[in-house]
Amino acid sequence: MSNEYEIKIKQLVGEISRSYEQEQFIVPPDLGPLPNRDVIIKITNKLRQLLFPGYFGKKNFAEETKEYHVGALVTDIFTVLSGQIALALKYNPKPQEDNSSKTLKDKAGQISFELLNSIPRIRELLATDVQAAFDGDPAASSTDEIVFSYPGIFAISVHRLAHELYKLGVPLIPRIIGEYAHNITGIDIHPGAEIGKYFFIDHGTGVVIGETTVIGDYVKIYQGVTLGALSTRGGQTLRGVKRHPTLEDGVTVYSGASIFGGETIIGSSATIGSSAFITKSVPSGTMVSIKNPELSFKNYF
């Protein structure tokens, strides 16, 4: 490297270092390492092995060695996830709580165990989601195909894990998990969204489900659907406020529809047609559709 560039790089390093001092808003506090995104993604995939044994990771568990393999997987997940949760809790502690390293380690262990303890219940829900996908999609050849390849099942399985951590008050990690599924599938589900059983996202690309959304049982939505907030101009003052809609049992929402607002309730067994824009509640059993636009055809030949 020439002396000219050595001088220029030294000046550049000084400028970048000064920017760290000036722009403190995007520099984490000096509390040690942050949670590791790559490690969290690996743990998420190991959790999916617990949810769908034999599909991912080790195949064909023999009955006589099943508990051994599950035990090894659970122990690995518990150890690594507890460490990541402890790091997250350190960066976002609750006021007036003991946040010593030992206490954070104990809390992280409790949370990690609670998540693992919820696996049988999550599997019950996911079994209904897979069934809903099979029942609702004539293109599905088998439930194996659905588990292996359907983006909606990937997204909802990851969401159900992230939602448990969200309910347990874990900062950072639920959103990392949710955005991992978003990056892969194009389906954006906030970890705070409450979703009932037999939930099916068909195709899925471009689906957005906001934090305070509540979805009942036997709900089906298609690609490009947005369940969003009517307005977010209030910013952080809206934290904790119900901003996103409620879909009651048996609702179907077709592609490209947008439903907004925390007071908006889509009644049971209602159907929202493609490209509809909804900001008010819809009664149960109602079909909402947009009048077909007039088409114009021109013959160029």
Residue pairs with C-beta under 8 A, 6 or more apart in sequence:
1 9
20 27
28 34
28 91
29 91
31 90
31 91
32 87
32 90
33 87
34 87
34 91
34 172
35 84
35 85
35 87
35 88
35 91
35 172
35 173
35 176
36 84
36 87
37 176
39 80
39 84
40 84
40 173
40 176
40 177
40 180
41 176
41 177
41 180
42 80
43 77
43 80
43 81
43 84
44 158
44 161
44 177
44 180
45 56
45 57
46 57
46 73
46 76
46 77
47 77
47 119
47 161
48 56
48 157
48 158
49 55
49 56
49 57
49 58
49 73
50 70
50 73
50 74
50 77
50 116
50 119
51 119
51 122
51 123
51 126
51 157
51 161
52 126
52 147
52 157
53 61
53 66
53 70
54 60
54 61
55 144
55 147
55 148
57 73
58 69
61 69
61 70
74 116
77 112
77 116
78 109
78 112
78 113
78 116
81 112
81 115
82 105
82 108
82 109
82 111
82 112
83 108
84 173
85 107
85 108
85 111
85 112
85 165
85 170
85 173
86 101
86 104
86 105
86 107
86 108
88 170
88 171
88 172
88 173
89 99
89 104
89 107
89 108
89 170
89 171
90 99
90 104
91 171
91 172
92 171
92 172
93 99
94 169
97 103
111 165
111 168
111 169
111 170
114 164
114 168
115 161
115 164
115 165
115 168
118 164
122 160
122 161
122 164
124 197
125 160
125 197
126 153
126 156
126 157
126 160
128 197
128 198
128 199
129 152
129 153
129 156
129 157
129 197
129 198
129 199
129 200
130 143
130 146
130 147
130 153
131 143
131 198
132 198
132 199
132 200
132 218
132 220
133 140
133 146
133 150
133 152
133 153
133 200
133 202
134 140
134 142
134 143
134 146
136 200
136 202
136 220
137 146
137 200
137 202
140 146
140 150
146 153
147 153
151 184
151 185
151 186
151 187
151 201
151 203
151 204
151 205
152 185
152 187
152 200
152 201
152 202
152 203
152 204
154 181
154 184
154 185
155 181
155 182
155 185
155 187
155 189
155 201
155 204
155 207
156 189
156 195
156 199
156 201
158 177
158 178
158 180
158 181
159 178
159 181
159 189
159 191
159 193
159 195
160 195
161 177
162 173
162 174
162 175
162 177
162 178
162 191
163 174
163 191
163 192
163 193
163 194
163 195
165 173
165 174
165 177
165 191
166 174
166 191
166 192
174 191
175 190
175 191
177 191
178 188
178 189
178 190
178 191
181 187
181 189
182 188
182 189
185 204
185 205
186 204
186 205
186 206
186 207
187 201
187 204
187 205
187 206
187 207
188 207
188 208
188 209
189 195
189 207
189 209
190 209
190 210
190 211
190 213
191 211
192 211
192 212
193 209
193 210
193 211
193 212
193 213
193 214
193 215
193 227
193 244
194 213
194 214
194 215
195 209
195 213
195 215
195 219
196 215
196 216
196 217
196 218
196 219
196 249
197 217
197 218
198 217
198 218
198 219
199 215
199 217
199 219
199 220
200 219
200 220
200 221
201 207
201 220
201 221
201 222
202 220
202 221
202 222
202 223
203 222
203 223
203 255
204 223
205 223
205 224
206 223
206 224
206 225
207 221
207 223
207 224
207 225
207 226
208 225
208 226
208 227
208 228
209 215
209 227
209 244
210 227
210 228
210 229
210 243
210 244
211 243
211 244
212 241
212 242
212 243
212 244
212 262
213 227
213 244
213 245
213 246
213 247
214 244
214 245
214 246
214 247
215 227
215 246
215 247
215 251
216 246
216 247
216 248
216 249
216 250
216 251
216 268
217 249
217 250
218 249
218 250
219 247
219 249
219 250
219 251
219 252
219 253
220 251
220 252
220 253
221 252
221 253
222 253
222 254
222 255
222 274
223 255
223 256
224 255
224 256
224 257
225 253
225 254
225 255
225 256
225 257
225 258
225 259
226 257
226 258
226 259
226 260
227 244
227 245
227 247
227 259
228 244
228 258
228 259
228 260
229 238
229 243
229 244
229 260
229 261
229 262
230 243
230 260
230 261
230 262
230 264
230 279
232 238
232 243
241 262
242 262
242 263
243 261
243 262
244 260
244 261
244 262
245 259
245 260
245 261
245 262
245 264
245 265
245 266
245 278
246 264
246 265
246 266
247 253
247 259
247 266
248 265
248 266
248 267
248 268
248 270
248 284
249 268
249 269
250 268
250 269
250 270
251 266
251 267
251 268
251 269
251 270
251 271
251 272
252 270
252 271
252 272
253 259
253 266
253 271
253 272
254 271
254 272
254 273
254 274
254 276
255 274
255 275
256 274
256 275
257 272
257 273
257 274
257 275
257 276
257 277
257 278
258 276
258 277
258 278
259 266
259 272
259 278
259 279
260 277
260 278
260 279
261 279
261 280
263 281
264 278
264 279
264 280
264 281
265 281
265 282
266 272
266 278
266 281
266 282
267 281
267 282
267 283
267 284
267 285
267 286
268 284
268 285
269 284
269 285
270 282
270 283
270 284
270 285
270 286
270 287
270 288
271 286
271 287
271 288
272 278
272 282
272 288
273 287
273 288
273 289
273 290
274 289
274 290
275 290
276 288
276 289
276 290
278 288
282 288
